[in-house]
Amino acid sequence: MPRELIIISCTECKRKNYTSTKNKKKQAKRLEIKKFCKFCRKRMVHKEEK
Ligand SMILES: [Zn+2]
């Protein structure tokens, strides 16, 4: 199963805070998760980079 490395960045400050992997066949949509951003110092919505 090919899993692709993705970069997850904060939607507020645009910093690349996390990396993850995903299966492109299972997750066609762009990943969107709430995670703690150390730059905003609060939980922010993080989105997968293009
Ligand atoms: Zn941020």
mmCIF file of the protein (N, C-alpha, C, O) and its ligand, coordinates in Angstrom:
data_MODEL
# 
_entry.id   MODEL 
# 
loop_
_entity.id 
_entity.type 
_entity.pdbx_number_of_molecules 
1 polymer     1 
2 non-polymer 1 
# 
_entity_poly.entity_id                      1 
_entity_poly.type                           'polypeptide(L)' 
_entity_poly.nstd_linkage                   no 
_entity_poly.nstd_monomer                   no 
_entity_poly.pdbx_seq_one_letter_code       MPRELIIISCTECKRKNYTSTKNKKKQAKRLEIKKFCKFCRKRMVHKEEK 
_entity_poly.pdbx_seq_one_letter_code_can   MPRELIIISCTECKRKNYTSTKNKKKQAKRLEIKKFCKFCRKRMVHKEEK 
_entity_poly.pdbx_strand_id                 A 
# 
loop_
_entity_poly_seq.entity_id 
_entity_poly_seq.num 
_entity_poly_seq.mon_id 
_entity_poly_seq.hetero 
1 1  MET n 
1 2  PRO n 
1 3  ARG n 
1 4  GLU n 
1 5  LEU n 
1 6  ILE n 
1 7  ILE n 
1 8  ILE n 
1 9  SER n 
1 10 CYS n 
1 11 THR n 
1 12 GLU n 
1 13 CYS n 
1 14 LYS n 
1 15 ARG n 
1 16 LYS n 
1 17 ASN n 
1 18 TYR n 
1 19 THR n 
1 20 SER n 
1 21 THR n 
1 22 LYS n 
1 23 ASN n 
1 24 LYS n 
1 25 LYS n 
1 26 LYS n 
1 27 GLN n 
1 28 ALA n 
1 29 LYS n 
1 30 ARG n 
1 31 LEU n 
1 32 GLU n 
1 33 ILE n 
1 34 LYS n 
1 35 LYS n 
1 36 PHE n 
1 37 CYS n 
1 38 LYS n 
1 39 PHE n 
1 40 CYS n 
1 41 ARG n 
1 42 LYS n 
1 43 ARG n 
1 44 MET n 
1 45 VAL n 
1 46 HIS n 
1 47 LYS n 
1 48 GLU n 
1 49 GLU n 
1 50 LYS n 
# 
loop_
_struct_asym.id 
_struct_asym.entity_id 
A 1 
B 2 
# 
loop_
_chem_comp.id 
_chem_comp.type 
_chem_comp.mon_nstd_flag 
ALA 'L-peptide linking' y 
ARG 'L-peptide linking' y 
ASN 'L-peptide linking' y 
CYS 'L-peptide linking' y 
GLN 'L-peptide linking' y 
GLU 'L-peptide linking' y 
HIS 'L-peptide linking' y 
ILE 'L-peptide linking' y 
LEU 'L-peptide linking' y 
LYS 'L-peptide linking' y 
MET 'L-peptide linking' y 
PHE 'L-peptide linking' y 
PRO 'L-peptide linking' y 
SER 'L-peptide linking' y 
THR 'L-peptide linking' y 
TYR 'L-peptide linking' y 
VAL 'L-peptide linking' y 
ZN  non-polymer         . 
# 
_pdbx_entity_nonpoly.entity_id   2 
_pdbx_entity_nonpoly.name        ? 
_pdbx_entity_nonpoly.comp_id     ZN 
# 
_pdbx_nonpoly_scheme.asym_id         B 
_pdbx_nonpoly_scheme.entity_id       2 
_pdbx_nonpoly_scheme.mon_id          ZN 
_pdbx_nonpoly_scheme.ndb_seq_num     1 
_pdbx_nonpoly_scheme.pdb_seq_num     101 
_pdbx_nonpoly_scheme.auth_seq_num    101 
_pdbx_nonpoly_scheme.pdb_mon_id      ZN 
_pdbx_nonpoly_scheme.auth_mon_id     ZN 
_pdbx_nonpoly_scheme.pdb_strand_id   A 
_pdbx_nonpoly_scheme.pdb_ins_code    . 
# 
loop_
_atom_site.group_PDB 
_atom_site.id 
_atom_site.type_symbol 
_atom_site.label_atom_id 
_atom_site.label_alt_id 
_atom_site.label_comp_id 
_atom_site.label_asym_id 
_atom_site.label_entity_id 
_atom_site.label_seq_id 
_atom_site.pdbx_PDB_ins_code 
_atom_site.Cartn_x 
_atom_site.Cartn_y 
_atom_site.Cartn_z 
_atom_site.occupancy 
_atom_site.B_iso_or_equiv 
_atom_site.pdbx_formal_charge 
_atom_site.auth_seq_id 
_atom_site.auth_comp_id 
_atom_site.auth_asym_id 
_atom_site.auth_atom_id 
_atom_site.pdbx_PDB_model_num 
ATOM   1   N  N  . MET A 1 1  ? 0.842   -1.202 0.000  1.00 0.00 ? 1   MET A N  1 
ATOM   2   C  CA . MET A 1 1  ? 0.000   0.000  0.000  1.00 0.00 ? 1   MET A CA 1 
ATOM   3   C  C  . MET A 1 1  ? 0.881   1.258  0.000  1.00 0.00 ? 1   MET A C  1 
ATOM   4   O  O  . MET A 1 1  ? 1.625   1.477  0.956  1.00 0.00 ? 1   MET A O  1 
ATOM   5   N  N  . PRO A 1 2  ? 0.816   2.065  -1.021 1.00 0.00 ? 2   PRO A N  1 
ATOM   6   C  CA . PRO A 1 2  ? 1.651   3.270  -1.037 1.00 0.00 ? 2   PRO A CA 1 
ATOM   7   C  C  . PRO A 1 2  ? 1.115   4.359  -0.129 1.00 0.00 ? 2   PRO A C  1 
ATOM   8   O  O  . PRO A 1 2  ? -0.022  4.812  -0.265 1.00 0.00 ? 2   PRO A O  1 
ATOM   9   N  N  . ARG A 1 3  ? 1.949   4.757  0.780  1.00 0.00 ? 3   ARG A N  1 
ATOM   10  C  CA . ARG A 1 3  ? 1.562   5.858  1.669  1.00 0.00 ? 3   ARG A CA 1 
ATOM   11  C  C  . ARG A 1 3  ? 2.487   7.029  1.406  1.00 0.00 ? 3   ARG A C  1 
ATOM   12  O  O  . ARG A 1 3  ? 3.708   6.884  1.347  1.00 0.00 ? 3   ARG A O  1 
ATOM   13  N  N  . GLU A 1 4  ? 1.882   8.181  1.252  1.00 0.00 ? 4   GLU A N  1 
ATOM   14  C  CA . GLU A 1 4  ? 2.661   9.351  0.881  1.00 0.00 ? 4   GLU A CA 1 
ATOM   15  C  C  . GLU A 1 4  ? 2.892   10.285 2.063  1.00 0.00 ? 4   GLU A C  1 
ATOM   16  O  O  . GLU A 1 4  ? 1.993   10.519 2.870  1.00 0.00 ? 4   GLU A O  1 
ATOM   17  N  N  . LEU A 1 5  ? 4.076   10.799 2.150  1.00 0.00 ? 5   LEU A N  1 
ATOM   18  C  CA . LEU A 1 5  ? 4.392   11.744 3.218  1.00 0.00 ? 5   LEU A CA 1 
ATOM   19  C  C  . LEU A 1 5  ? 3.756   13.095 2.913  1.00 0.00 ? 5   LEU A C  1 
ATOM   20  O  O  . LEU A 1 5  ? 3.890   13.633 1.814  1.00 0.00 ? 5   LEU A O  1 
ATOM   21  N  N  . ILE A 1 6  ? 3.068   13.621 3.903  1.00 0.00 ? 6   ILE A N  1 
ATOM   22  C  CA . ILE A 1 6  ? 2.429   14.920 3.727  1.00 0.00 ? 6   ILE A CA 1 
ATOM   23  C  C  . ILE A 1 6  ? 2.881   15.889 4.811  1.00 0.00 ? 6   ILE A C  1 
ATOM   24  O  O  . ILE A 1 6  ? 3.267   15.475 5.904  1.00 0.00 ? 6   ILE A O  1 
ATOM   25  N  N  . ILE A 1 7  ? 2.829   17.165 4.507  1.00 0.00 ? 7   ILE A N  1 
ATOM   26  C  CA . ILE A 1 7  ? 3.189   18.201 5.468  1.00 0.00 ? 7   ILE A CA 1 
ATOM   27  C  C  . ILE A 1 7  ? 1.908   18.882 5.916  1.00 0.00 ? 7   ILE A C  1 
ATOM   28  O  O  . ILE A 1 7  ? 1.053   19.235 5.104  1.00 0.00 ? 7   ILE A O  1 
ATOM   29  N  N  . ILE A 1 8  ? 1.793   19.059 7.229  1.00 0.00 ? 8   ILE A N  1 
ATOM   30  C  CA . ILE A 1 8  ? 0.591   19.676 7.786  1.00 0.00 ? 8   ILE A CA 1 
ATOM   31  C  C  . ILE A 1 8  ? 0.961   21.039 8.368  1.00 0.00 ? 8   ILE A C  1 
ATOM   32  O  O  . ILE A 1 8  ? 1.823   21.147 9.241  1.00 0.00 ? 8   ILE A O  1 
ATOM   33  N  N  . SER A 1 9  ? 0.301   22.059 7.874  1.00 0.00 ? 9   SER A N  1 
ATOM   34  C  CA . SER A 1 9  ? 0.640   23.405 8.324  1.00 0.00 ? 9   SER A CA 1 
ATOM   35  C  C  . SER A 1 9  ? -0.548  24.107 8.967  1.00 0.00 ? 9   SER A C  1 
ATOM   36  O  O  . SER A 1 9  ? -1.705  23.825 8.655  1.00 0.00 ? 9   SER A O  1 
ATOM   37  N  N  . CYS A 1 10 ? -0.238  25.013 9.857  1.00 0.00 ? 10  CYS A N  1 
ATOM   38  C  CA . CYS A 1 10 ? -1.237  25.801 10.570 1.00 0.00 ? 10  CYS A CA 1 
ATOM   39  C  C  . CYS A 1 10 ? -1.921  26.758 9.580  1.00 0.00 ? 10  CYS A C  1 
ATOM   40  O  O  . CYS A 1 10 ? -1.266  27.404 8.763  1.00 0.00 ? 10  CYS A O  1 
ATOM   41  N  N  . THR A 1 11 ? -3.228  26.826 9.677  1.00 0.00 ? 11  THR A N  1 
ATOM   42  C  CA . THR A 1 11 ? -3.968  27.706 8.759  1.00 0.00 ? 11  THR A CA 1 
ATOM   43  C  C  . THR A 1 11 ? -3.836  29.175 9.157  1.00 0.00 ? 11  THR A C  1 
ATOM   44  O  O  . THR A 1 11 ? -4.093  30.070 8.352  1.00 0.00 ? 11  THR A O  1 
ATOM   45  N  N  . GLU A 1 12 ? -3.439  29.411 10.394 1.00 0.00 ? 12  GLU A N  1 
ATOM   46  C  CA . GLU A 1 12 ? -3.320  30.786 10.876 1.00 0.00 ? 12  GLU A CA 1 
ATOM   47  C  C  . GLU A 1 12 ? -1.953  31.396 10.521 1.00 0.00 ? 12  GLU A C  1 
ATOM   48  O  O  . GLU A 1 12 ? -1.885  32.419 9.841  1.00 0.00 ? 12  GLU A O  1 
ATOM   49  N  N  . CYS A 1 13 ? -0.878  30.767 10.982 1.00 0.00 ? 13  CYS A N  1 
ATOM   50  C  CA . CYS A 1 13 ? 0.459   31.336 10.762 1.00 0.00 ? 13  CYS A CA 1 
ATOM   51  C  C  . CYS A 1 13 ? 1.171   30.714 9.567  1.00 0.00 ? 13  CYS A C  1 
ATOM   52  O  O  . CYS A 1 13 ? 2.233   31.182 9.158  1.00 0.00 ? 13  CYS A O  1 
ATOM   53  N  N  . LYS A 1 14 ? 0.593   29.675 9.019  1.00 0.00 ? 14  LYS A N  1 
ATOM   54  C  CA . LYS A 1 14 ? 1.114   28.991 7.825  1.00 0.00 ? 14  LYS A CA 1 
ATOM   55  C  C  . LYS A 1 14 ? 2.421   28.231 8.061  1.00 0.00 ? 14  LYS A C  1 
ATOM   56  O  O  . LYS A 1 14 ? 3.097   27.831 7.113  1.00 0.00 ? 14  LYS A O  1 
ATOM   57  N  N  . ARG A 1 15 ? 2.757   28.041 9.303  1.00 0.00 ? 15  ARG A N  1 
ATOM   58  C  CA . ARG A 1 15 ? 3.988   27.316 9.588  1.00 0.00 ? 15  ARG A CA 1 
ATOM   59  C  C  . ARG A 1 15 ? 3.758   25.813 9.478  1.00 0.00 ? 15  ARG A C  1 
ATOM   60  O  O  . ARG A 1 15 ? 2.688   25.293 9.794  1.00 0.00 ? 15  ARG A O  1 
ATOM   61  N  N  . LYS A 1 16 ? 4.797   25.146 9.020  1.00 0.00 ? 16  LYS A N  1 
ATOM   62  C  CA . LYS A 1 16 ? 4.702   23.701 8.836  1.00 0.00 ? 16  LYS A CA 1 
ATOM   63  C  C  . LYS A 1 16 ? 5.064   22.997 10.141 1.00 0.00 ? 16  LYS A C  1 
ATOM   64  O  O  . LYS A 1 16 ? 6.237   22.817 10.469 1.00 0.00 ? 16  LYS A O  1 
ATOM   65  N  N  . ASN A 1 17 ? 4.057   22.619 10.850 1.00 0.00 ? 17  ASN A N  1 
ATOM   66  C  CA . ASN A 1 17 ? 4.260   22.088 12.196 1.00 0.00 ? 17  ASN A CA 1 
ATOM   67  C  C  . ASN A 1 17 ? 4.370   20.576 12.276 1.00 0.00 ? 17  ASN A C  1 
ATOM   68  O  O  . ASN A 1 17 ? 5.084   20.046 13.126 1.00 0.00 ? 17  ASN A O  1 
ATOM   69  N  N  . TYR A 1 18 ? 3.681   19.896 11.413 1.00 0.00 ? 18  TYR A N  1 
ATOM   70  C  CA . TYR A 1 18 ? 3.638   18.443 11.519 1.00 0.00 ? 18  TYR A CA 1 
ATOM   71  C  C  . TYR A 1 18 ? 3.818   17.767 10.169 1.00 0.00 ? 18  TYR A C  1 
ATOM   72  O  O  . TYR A 1 18 ? 3.585   18.349 9.110  1.00 0.00 ? 18  TYR A O  1 
ATOM   73  N  N  . THR A 1 19 ? 4.235   16.535 10.255 1.00 0.00 ? 19  THR A N  1 
ATOM   74  C  CA . THR A 1 19 ? 4.253   15.696 9.055  1.00 0.00 ? 19  THR A CA 1 
ATOM   75  C  C  . THR A 1 19 ? 3.448   14.439 9.354  1.00 0.00 ? 19  THR A C  1 
ATOM   76  O  O  . THR A 1 19 ? 3.323   14.022 10.506 1.00 0.00 ? 19  THR A O  1 
ATOM   77  N  N  . SER A 1 20 ? 2.925   13.866 8.334  1.00 0.00 ? 20  SER A N  1 
ATOM   78  C  CA . SER A 1 20 ? 2.141   12.656 8.491  1.00 0.00 ? 20  SER A CA 1 
ATOM   79  C  C  . SER A 1 20 ? 2.216   11.854 7.194  1.00 0.00 ? 20  SER A C  1 
ATOM   80  O  O  . SER A 1 20 ? 2.813   12.283 6.207  1.00 0.00 ? 20  SER A O  1 
ATOM   81  N  N  . THR A 1 21 ? 1.608   10.707 7.228  1.00 0.00 ? 21  THR A N  1 
ATOM   82  C  CA . THR A 1 21 ? 1.503   9.927  5.993  1.00 0.00 ? 21  THR A CA 1 
ATOM   83  C  C  . THR A 1 21 ? 0.036   9.649  5.743  1.00 0.00 ? 21  THR A C  1 
ATOM   84  O  O  . THR A 1 21 ? -0.765  9.583  6.675  1.00 0.00 ? 21  THR A O  1 
ATOM   85  N  N  . LYS A 1 22 ? -0.300  9.489  4.505  1.00 0.00 ? 22  LYS A N  1 
ATOM   86  C  CA . LYS A 1 22 ? -1.675  9.097  4.218  1.00 0.00 ? 22  LYS A CA 1 
ATOM   87  C  C  . LYS A 1 22 ? -1.755  8.247  2.978  1.00 0.00 ? 22  LYS A C  1 
ATOM   88  O  O  . LYS A 1 22 ? -0.897  8.274  2.095  1.00 0.00 ? 22  LYS A O  1 
ATOM   89  N  N  . ASN A 1 23 ? -2.806  7.509  2.961  1.00 0.00 ? 23  ASN A N  1 
ATOM   90  C  CA . ASN A 1 23 ? -3.088  6.673  1.810  1.00 0.00 ? 23  ASN A CA 1 
ATOM   91  C  C  . ASN A 1 23 ? -3.956  7.475  0.850  1.00 0.00 ? 23  ASN A C  1 
ATOM   92  O  O  . ASN A 1 23 ? -5.099  7.809  1.161  1.00 0.00 ? 23  ASN A O  1 
ATOM   93  N  N  . LYS A 1 24 ? -3.411  7.774  -0.295 1.00 0.00 ? 24  LYS A N  1 
ATOM   94  C  CA . LYS A 1 24 ? -4.123  8.647  -1.241 1.00 0.00 ? 24  LYS A CA 1 
ATOM   95  C  C  . LYS A 1 24 ? -5.417  8.048  -1.764 1.00 0.00 ? 24  LYS A C  1 
ATOM   96  O  O  . LYS A 1 24 ? -6.344  8.771  -2.132 1.00 0.00 ? 24  LYS A O  1 
ATOM   97  N  N  . LYS A 1 25 ? -5.472  6.742  -1.794 1.00 0.00 ? 25  LYS A N  1 
ATOM   98  C  CA . LYS A 1 25 ? -6.697  6.111  -2.295 1.00 0.00 ? 25  LYS A CA 1 
ATOM   99  C  C  . LYS A 1 25 ? -7.823  6.185  -1.269 1.00 0.00 ? 25  LYS A C  1 
ATOM   100 O  O  . LYS A 1 25 ? -8.998  6.310  -1.617 1.00 0.00 ? 25  LYS A O  1 
ATOM   101 N  N  . LYS A 1 26 ? -7.437  6.104  0.000  1.00 0.00 ? 26  LYS A N  1 
ATOM   102 C  CA . LYS A 1 26 ? -8.448  6.146  1.062  1.00 0.00 ? 26  LYS A CA 1 
ATOM   103 C  C  . LYS A 1 26 ? -8.849  7.576  1.401  1.00 0.00 ? 26  LYS A C  1 
ATOM   104 O  O  . LYS A 1 26 ? -10.004 7.854  1.722  1.00 0.00 ? 26  LYS A O  1 
ATOM   105 N  N  . GLN A 1 27 ? -7.868  8.481  1.322  1.00 0.00 ? 27  GLN A N  1 
ATOM   106 C  CA . GLN A 1 27 ? -8.135  9.879  1.670  1.00 0.00 ? 27  GLN A CA 1 
ATOM   107 C  C  . GLN A 1 27 ? -7.857  10.779 0.478  1.00 0.00 ? 27  GLN A C  1 
ATOM   108 O  O  . GLN A 1 27 ? -6.743  11.269 0.291  1.00 0.00 ? 27  GLN A O  1 
ATOM   109 N  N  . ALA A 1 28 ? -8.861  10.979 -0.296 1.00 0.00 ? 28  ALA A N  1 
ATOM   110 C  CA . ALA A 1 28 ? -8.710  11.820 -1.475 1.00 0.00 ? 28  ALA A CA 1 
ATOM   111 C  C  . ALA A 1 28 ? -8.735  13.294 -1.106 1.00 0.00 ? 28  ALA A C  1 
ATOM   112 O  O  . ALA A 1 28 ? -8.079  14.125 -1.734 1.00 0.00 ? 28  ALA A O  1 
ATOM   113 N  N  . LYS A 1 29 ? -9.510  13.597 -0.067 1.00 0.00 ? 29  LYS A N  1 
ATOM   114 C  CA . LYS A 1 29 ? -9.635  14.987 0.364  1.00 0.00 ? 29  LYS A CA 1 
ATOM   115 C  C  . LYS A 1 29 ? -8.398  15.437 1.128  1.00 0.00 ? 29  LYS A C  1 
ATOM   116 O  O  . LYS A 1 29 ? -7.641  14.622 1.654  1.00 0.00 ? 29  LYS A O  1 
ATOM   117 N  N  . ARG A 1 30 ? -8.212  16.732 1.177  1.00 0.00 ? 30  ARG A N  1 
ATOM   118 C  CA . ARG A 1 30 ? -7.095  17.268 1.939  1.00 0.00 ? 30  ARG A CA 1 
ATOM   119 C  C  . ARG A 1 30 ? -7.359  17.126 3.430  1.00 0.00 ? 30  ARG A C  1 
ATOM   120 O  O  . ARG A 1 30 ? -8.429  17.455 3.940  1.00 0.00 ? 30  ARG A O  1 
ATOM   121 N  N  . LEU A 1 31 ? -6.352  16.631 4.087  1.00 0.00 ? 31  LEU A N  1 
ATOM   122 C  CA . LEU A 1 31 ? -6.439  16.389 5.520  1.00 0.00 ? 31  LEU A CA 1 
ATOM   123 C  C  . LEU A 1 31 ? -6.623  17.685 6.301  1.00 0.00 ? 31  LEU A C  1 
ATOM   124 O  O  . LEU A 1 31 ? -6.007  18.705 5.994  1.00 0.00 ? 31  LEU A O  1 
ATOM   125 N  N  . GLU A 1 32 ? -7.476  17.626 7.307  1.00 0.00 ? 32  GLU A N  1 
ATOM   126 C  CA . GLU A 1 32 ? -7.725  18.800 8.131  1.00 0.00 ? 32  GLU A CA 1 
ATOM   127 C  C  . GLU A 1 32 ? -7.889  18.358 9.581  1.00 0.00 ? 32  GLU A C  1 
ATOM   128 O  O  . GLU A 1 32 ? -8.819  17.623 9.912  1.00 0.00 ? 32  GLU A O  1 
ATOM   129 N  N  . ILE A 1 33 ? -6.990  18.805 10.432 1.00 0.00 ? 33  ILE A N  1 
ATOM   130 C  CA . ILE A 1 33 ? -7.031  18.376 11.829 1.00 0.00 ? 33  ILE A CA 1 
ATOM   131 C  C  . ILE A 1 33 ? -6.728  19.520 12.773 1.00 0.00 ? 33  ILE A C  1 
ATOM   132 O  O  . ILE A 1 33 ? -6.026  20.472 12.429 1.00 0.00 ? 33  ILE A O  1 
ATOM   133 N  N  . LYS A 1 34 ? -7.273  19.402 13.971 1.00 0.00 ? 34  LYS A N  1 
ATOM   134 C  CA . LYS A 1 34 ? -6.975  20.400 15.000 1.00 0.00 ? 34  LYS A CA 1 
ATOM   135 C  C  . LYS A 1 34 ? -5.784  19.919 15.809 1.00 0.00 ? 34  LYS A C  1 
ATOM   136 O  O  . LYS A 1 34 ? -5.799  18.841 16.404 1.00 0.00 ? 34  LYS A O  1 
ATOM   137 N  N  . LYS A 1 35 ? -4.745  20.758 15.813 1.00 0.00 ? 35  LYS A N  1 
ATOM   138 C  CA . LYS A 1 35 ? -3.543  20.417 16.557 1.00 0.00 ? 35  LYS A CA 1 
ATOM   139 C  C  . LYS A 1 35 ? -3.008  21.667 17.225 1.00 0.00 ? 35  LYS A C  1 
ATOM   140 O  O  . LYS A 1 35 ? -3.341  22.796 16.865 1.00 0.00 ? 35  LYS A O  1 
ATOM   141 N  N  . PHE A 1 36 ? -2.164  21.415 18.215 1.00 0.00 ? 36  PHE A N  1 
ATOM   142 C  CA . PHE A 1 36 ? -1.591  22.557 18.918 1.00 0.00 ? 36  PHE A CA 1 
ATOM   143 C  C  . PHE A 1 36 ? -0.482  23.184 18.078 1.00 0.00 ? 36  PHE A C  1 
ATOM   144 O  O  . PHE A 1 36 ? 0.434   22.500 17.621 1.00 0.00 ? 36  PHE A O  1 
ATOM   145 N  N  . CYS A 1 37 ? -0.584  24.496 17.883 1.00 0.00 ? 37  CYS A N  1 
ATOM   146 C  CA . CYS A 1 37 ? 0.454   25.227 17.169 1.00 0.00 ? 37  CYS A CA 1 
ATOM   147 C  C  . CYS A 1 37 ? 1.295   25.975 18.190 1.00 0.00 ? 37  CYS A C  1 
ATOM   148 O  O  . CYS A 1 37 ? 0.784   26.811 18.935 1.00 0.00 ? 37  CYS A O  1 
ATOM   149 N  N  . LYS A 1 38 ? 2.590   25.670 18.219 1.00 0.00 ? 38  LYS A N  1 
ATOM   150 C  CA . LYS A 1 38 ? 3.452   26.302 19.223 1.00 0.00 ? 38  LYS A CA 1 
ATOM   151 C  C  . LYS A 1 38 ? 3.733   27.759 18.881 1.00 0.00 ? 38  LYS A C  1 
ATOM   152 O  O  . LYS A 1 38 ? 4.180   28.521 19.738 1.00 0.00 ? 38  LYS A O  1 
ATOM   153 N  N  . PHE A 1 39 ? 3.479   28.149 17.649 1.00 0.00 ? 39  PHE A N  1 
ATOM   154 C  CA . PHE A 1 39 ? 3.705   29.542 17.243 1.00 0.00 ? 39  PHE A CA 1 
ATOM   155 C  C  . PHE A 1 39 ? 2.493   30.417 17.580 1.00 0.00 ? 39  PHE A C  1 
ATOM   156 O  O  . PHE A 1 39 ? 2.650   31.563 18.000 1.00 0.00 ? 39  PHE A O  1 
ATOM   157 N  N  . CYS A 1 40 ? 1.296   29.878 17.396 1.00 0.00 ? 40  CYS A N  1 
ATOM   158 C  CA . CYS A 1 40 ? 0.076   30.592 17.788 1.00 0.00 ? 40  CYS A CA 1 
ATOM   159 C  C  . CYS A 1 40 ? -0.220  30.380 19.275 1.00 0.00 ? 40  CYS A C  1 
ATOM   160 O  O  . CYS A 1 40 ? -0.999  31.116 19.880 1.00 0.00 ? 40  CYS A O  1 
ATOM   161 N  N  . ARG A 1 41 ? 0.408   29.373 19.839 1.00 0.00 ? 41  ARG A N  1 
ATOM   162 C  CA . ARG A 1 41 ? 0.235   28.996 21.245 1.00 0.00 ? 41  ARG A CA 1 
ATOM   163 C  C  . ARG A 1 41 ? -1.195  28.606 21.586 1.00 0.00 ? 41  ARG A C  1 
ATOM   164 O  O  . ARG A 1 41 ? -1.676  28.845 22.693 1.00 0.00 ? 41  ARG A O  1 
ATOM   165 N  N  . LYS A 1 42 ? -1.850  28.013 20.628 1.00 0.00 ? 42  LYS A N  1 
ATOM   166 C  CA . LYS A 1 42 ? -3.179  27.447 20.886 1.00 0.00 ? 42  LYS A CA 1 
ATOM   167 C  C  . LYS A 1 42 ? -3.502  26.411 19.829 1.00 0.00 ? 42  LYS A C  1 
ATOM   168 O  O  . LYS A 1 42 ? -2.777  26.236 18.849 1.00 0.00 ? 42  LYS A O  1 
ATOM   169 N  N  . ARG A 1 43 ? -4.606  25.734 20.058 1.00 0.00 ? 43  ARG A N  1 
ATOM   170 C  CA . ARG A 1 43 ? -5.015  24.722 19.089 1.00 0.00 ? 43  ARG A CA 1 
ATOM   171 C  C  . ARG A 1 43 ? -5.609  25.401 17.861 1.00 0.00 ? 43  ARG A C  1 
ATOM   172 O  O  . ARG A 1 43 ? -6.531  26.211 17.955 1.00 0.00 ? 43  ARG A O  1 
ATOM   173 N  N  . MET A 1 44 ? -5.066  25.052 16.734 1.00 0.00 ? 44  MET A N  1 
ATOM   174 C  CA . MET A 1 44 ? -5.497  25.642 15.478 1.00 0.00 ? 44  MET A CA 1 
ATOM   175 C  C  . MET A 1 44 ? -5.834  24.539 14.492 1.00 0.00 ? 44  MET A C  1 
ATOM   176 O  O  . MET A 1 44 ? -5.407  23.394 14.639 1.00 0.00 ? 44  MET A O  1 
ATOM   177 N  N  . VAL A 1 45 ? -6.600  24.907 13.495 1.00 0.00 ? 45  VAL A N  1 
ATOM   178 C  CA . VAL A 1 45 ? -6.875  23.954 12.419 1.00 0.00 ? 45  VAL A CA 1 
ATOM   179 C  C  . VAL A 1 45 ? -5.625  23.872 11.548 1.00 0.00 ? 45  VAL A C  1 
ATOM   180 O  O  . VAL A 1 45 ? -5.088  24.884 11.098 1.00 0.00 ? 45  VAL A O  1 
ATOM   181 N  N  . HIS A 1 46 ? -5.190  22.666 11.331 1.00 0.00 ? 46  HIS A N  1 
ATOM   182 C  CA . HIS A 1 46 ? -4.024  22.438 10.478 1.00 0.00 ? 46  HIS A CA 1 
ATOM   183 C  C  . HIS A 1 46 ? -4.478  21.736 9.213  1.00 0.00 ? 46  HIS A C  1 
ATOM   184 O  O  . HIS A 1 46 ? -5.329  20.847 9.241  1.00 0.00 ? 46  HIS A O  1 
ATOM   185 N  N  . LYS A 1 47 ? -3.901  22.147 8.127  1.00 0.00 ? 47  LYS A N  1 
ATOM   186 C  CA . LYS A 1 47 ? -4.278  21.549 6.851  1.00 0.00 ? 47  LYS A CA 1 
ATOM   187 C  C  . LYS A 1 47 ? -3.071  20.991 6.135  1.00 0.00 ? 47  LYS A C  1 
ATOM   188 O  O  . LYS A 1 47 ? -1.938  21.439 6.307  1.00 0.00 ? 47  LYS A O  1 
ATOM   189 N  N  . GLU A 1 48 ? -3.361  20.006 5.335  1.00 0.00 ? 48  GLU A N  1 
ATOM   190 C  CA . GLU A 1 48 ? -2.338  19.393 4.504  1.00 0.00 ? 48  GLU A CA 1 
ATOM   191 C  C  . GLU A 1 48 ? -1.836  20.394 3.459  1.00 0.00 ? 48  GLU A C  1 
ATOM   192 O  O  . GLU A 1 48 ? -2.613  21.135 2.857  1.00 0.00 ? 48  GLU A O  1 
ATOM   193 N  N  . GLU A 1 49 ? -0.548  20.392 3.268  1.00 0.00 ? 49  GLU A N  1 
ATOM   194 C  CA . GLU A 1 49 ? 0.039   21.260 2.229  1.00 0.00 ? 49  GLU A CA 1 
ATOM   195 C  C  . GLU A 1 49 ? -0.284  20.687 0.855  1.00 0.00 ? 49  GLU A C  1 
ATOM   196 O  O  . GLU A 1 49 ? -0.452  19.480 0.680  1.00 0.00 ? 49  GLU A O  1 
ATOM   197 N  N  . LYS A 1 50 ? -0.365  21.604 -0.117 1.00 0.00 ? 50  LYS A N  1 
ATOM   198 C  CA . LYS A 1 50 ? -0.622  21.181 -1.490 1.00 0.00 ? 50  LYS A CA 1 
ATOM   199 C  C  . LYS A 1 50 ? 0.549   20.388 -2.062 1.00 0.00 ? 50  LYS A C  1 
ATOM   200 O  O  . LYS A 1 50 ? 0.497   19.955 -3.213 1.00 0.00 ? 50  LYS A O  1 
HETATM 201 ZN ZN . ZN  B 2 .  ? -0.011  28.704 13.929 1.00 0.00 2 101 ZN  A ZN 1 
# 
